[in-house]
Amino acid sequence: MLDIERIRADFPILSRKVNGHPLVYFDNAATSQTPKQVIDCIVDYYQNYNANIHRGVHSLSQEATEAYEDARIALQKFFNAGKKEEIIFTAGTTHGINLVASGFASHINEGDEIMVSALEHHSNIVPWQMLCEKTGAKLRVIPMTEEGELDMNGFHTLLSNKTKLVFVNHVSNALGTINPIKEIIEQAHKVGAAVLVDGAQAAPHIQADVQALDVDFYVVSAHKMYGPTGVGMLYGKEKWLNKLPPYQGGGEMIEEVTFEKTSYAGLPHKFEAGTPNICGGIAFGCAINYLLDLGMDKIAEYEDKLLQYATKELLEIDGLKIYGTSKKKTAVISFNIEDLHPYDIGTIVDKLGIAVRTGHHCAQPIMDFYKIPGTIRASFSFYNTKKEIDTFLNAVKRAKIMLS
Ligand SMILES: *Cc1c(COP(=O)(O)O)cnc(C)c1O
């Protein structure tokens, strides 16, 4: 069992007040809070060994390089990648997706098809639309069901040997649905398509094994995994990373430069042009170790209890409807109460110290499907408690009375 009180003490921000009330932070699907172990790691870097990496012979540079490469190995182990060269540091999920989309421009032709799902975040839709515009490929959309799950019959119908790429999130950020990515990957490979999985929302809850999944690309953001903003990871199979051209030109990504011809560095440096977010990468490694110390299974088990409790209690409120009722969900609840505006409810609960997200959650197509402008989304972490959920339930009931 997790010792929640001890864990909460690791997160300094959880003891602050907001609008005179103790903070209740239920916006973990947008960004997670940072434990002092990760904050200490950031301070330690700038106080003791801040230097550019991979270049200097001096000691500080060597220490920084070693710490940065250790973080890469921590990520490799966490996601069970076969080689550390398959782990590319990025600025986050959006950057990782764009890197792959831009690289595929030279592998996609007119008449080819790219498949995305109806449950995607905008960052997993727009880059593919841009790729289709550039190449003349067609975008196909895996439909969704009323429960907020992918319609797998629809997927099978759309899949053909024209399909070159499939993009799907592991967990939907708007609804919390855990998608059957193993089946999607297996089926896509049968027609020779590559699969990119957006793991941004899954990674803080589910430890993906990229080799067991046989996924071609997997992308995440550190800031949703208790690390800092501005850093993330792209895992890519070596054979794909070797095929794709570099994303950006600059220092670090070259082997030899003359004005006639430049040869590129090997993996992973080919995709890491310029000075990276060194401190961010190192802190990402610290965050991974923090998660592993708690234990991913224990985290999932505890968060699921919070999800079940909050779901049951919220449904007691008259007129409240939950969107996304899949049996396989992470701890995300998207809901509305009758025709009350999500924004108004969000504003009232904020006055009571509670942080939730309101709006379309960067997933407008899902909102269009349900014919709603948006939802209120409460998303839980292992540092949240049943008592906080009770505070939230009272605040929602109060908002309902005030607004009806
Ligand atoms: C947050 C999120 C993203 C975008 O991540 P950034 O860190 O903003 O690049 C993409 N997909 C999903 C499912 C997300 O939850």
Ligand as a Chemical Component Dictionary entry (heavy atoms), coordinates in Angstrom:
data_LIG
# 
_chem_comp.id                   LIG 
_chem_comp.type                 NON-POLYMER 
_chem_comp.pdbx_formal_charge   0 
_chem_comp.three_letter_code    LIG 
# 
loop_
_chem_comp_atom.comp_id 
_chem_comp_atom.atom_id 
_chem_comp_atom.alt_atom_id 
_chem_comp_atom.type_symbol 
_chem_comp_atom.charge 
_chem_comp_atom.model_Cartn_x 
_chem_comp_atom.model_Cartn_y 
_chem_comp_atom.model_Cartn_z 
_chem_comp_atom.pdbx_ordinal 
LIG C1 C1 C 0 -0.862 16.479 -23.145 1  
LIG C2 C2 C 0 -1.065 15.620 -24.310 2  
LIG C3 C3 C 0 -0.418 15.893 -25.515 3  
LIG C4 C4 C 0 0.460  17.094 -25.728 4  
LIG O1 O1 O 0 1.574  17.079 -24.896 5  
LIG P1 P1 P 0 2.552  18.339 -24.860 6  
LIG O2 O2 O 0 3.372  18.115 -23.621 7  
LIG O3 O3 O 0 1.683  19.564 -24.762 8  
LIG O4 O4 O 0 3.362  18.319 -26.104 9  
LIG C5 C5 C 0 -0.637 15.025 -26.568 10 
LIG N1 N1 N 0 -1.430 13.959 -26.443 11 
LIG C6 C6 C 0 -2.065 13.659 -25.288 12 
LIG C7 C7 C 0 -2.921 12.444 -25.203 13 
LIG C8 C8 C 0 -1.904 14.483 -24.178 14 
LIG O5 O5 O 0 -2.532 14.192 -23.038 15 
# 
loop_
_chem_comp_bond.comp_id 
_chem_comp_bond.atom_id_1 
_chem_comp_bond.atom_id_2 
_chem_comp_bond.value_order 
_chem_comp_bond.pdbx_ordinal 
LIG C1 C2 SING 1  
LIG C2 C3 SING 2  
LIG C2 C8 DOUB 3  
LIG C3 C4 SING 4  
LIG C3 C5 DOUB 5  
LIG C4 O1 SING 6  
LIG O1 P1 SING 7  
LIG P1 O2 DOUB 8  
LIG P1 O3 SING 9  
LIG P1 O4 SING 10 
LIG C5 N1 SING 11 
LIG N1 C6 DOUB 12 
LIG C6 C7 SING 13 
LIG C6 C8 SING 14 
LIG C8 O5 SING 15 
# 
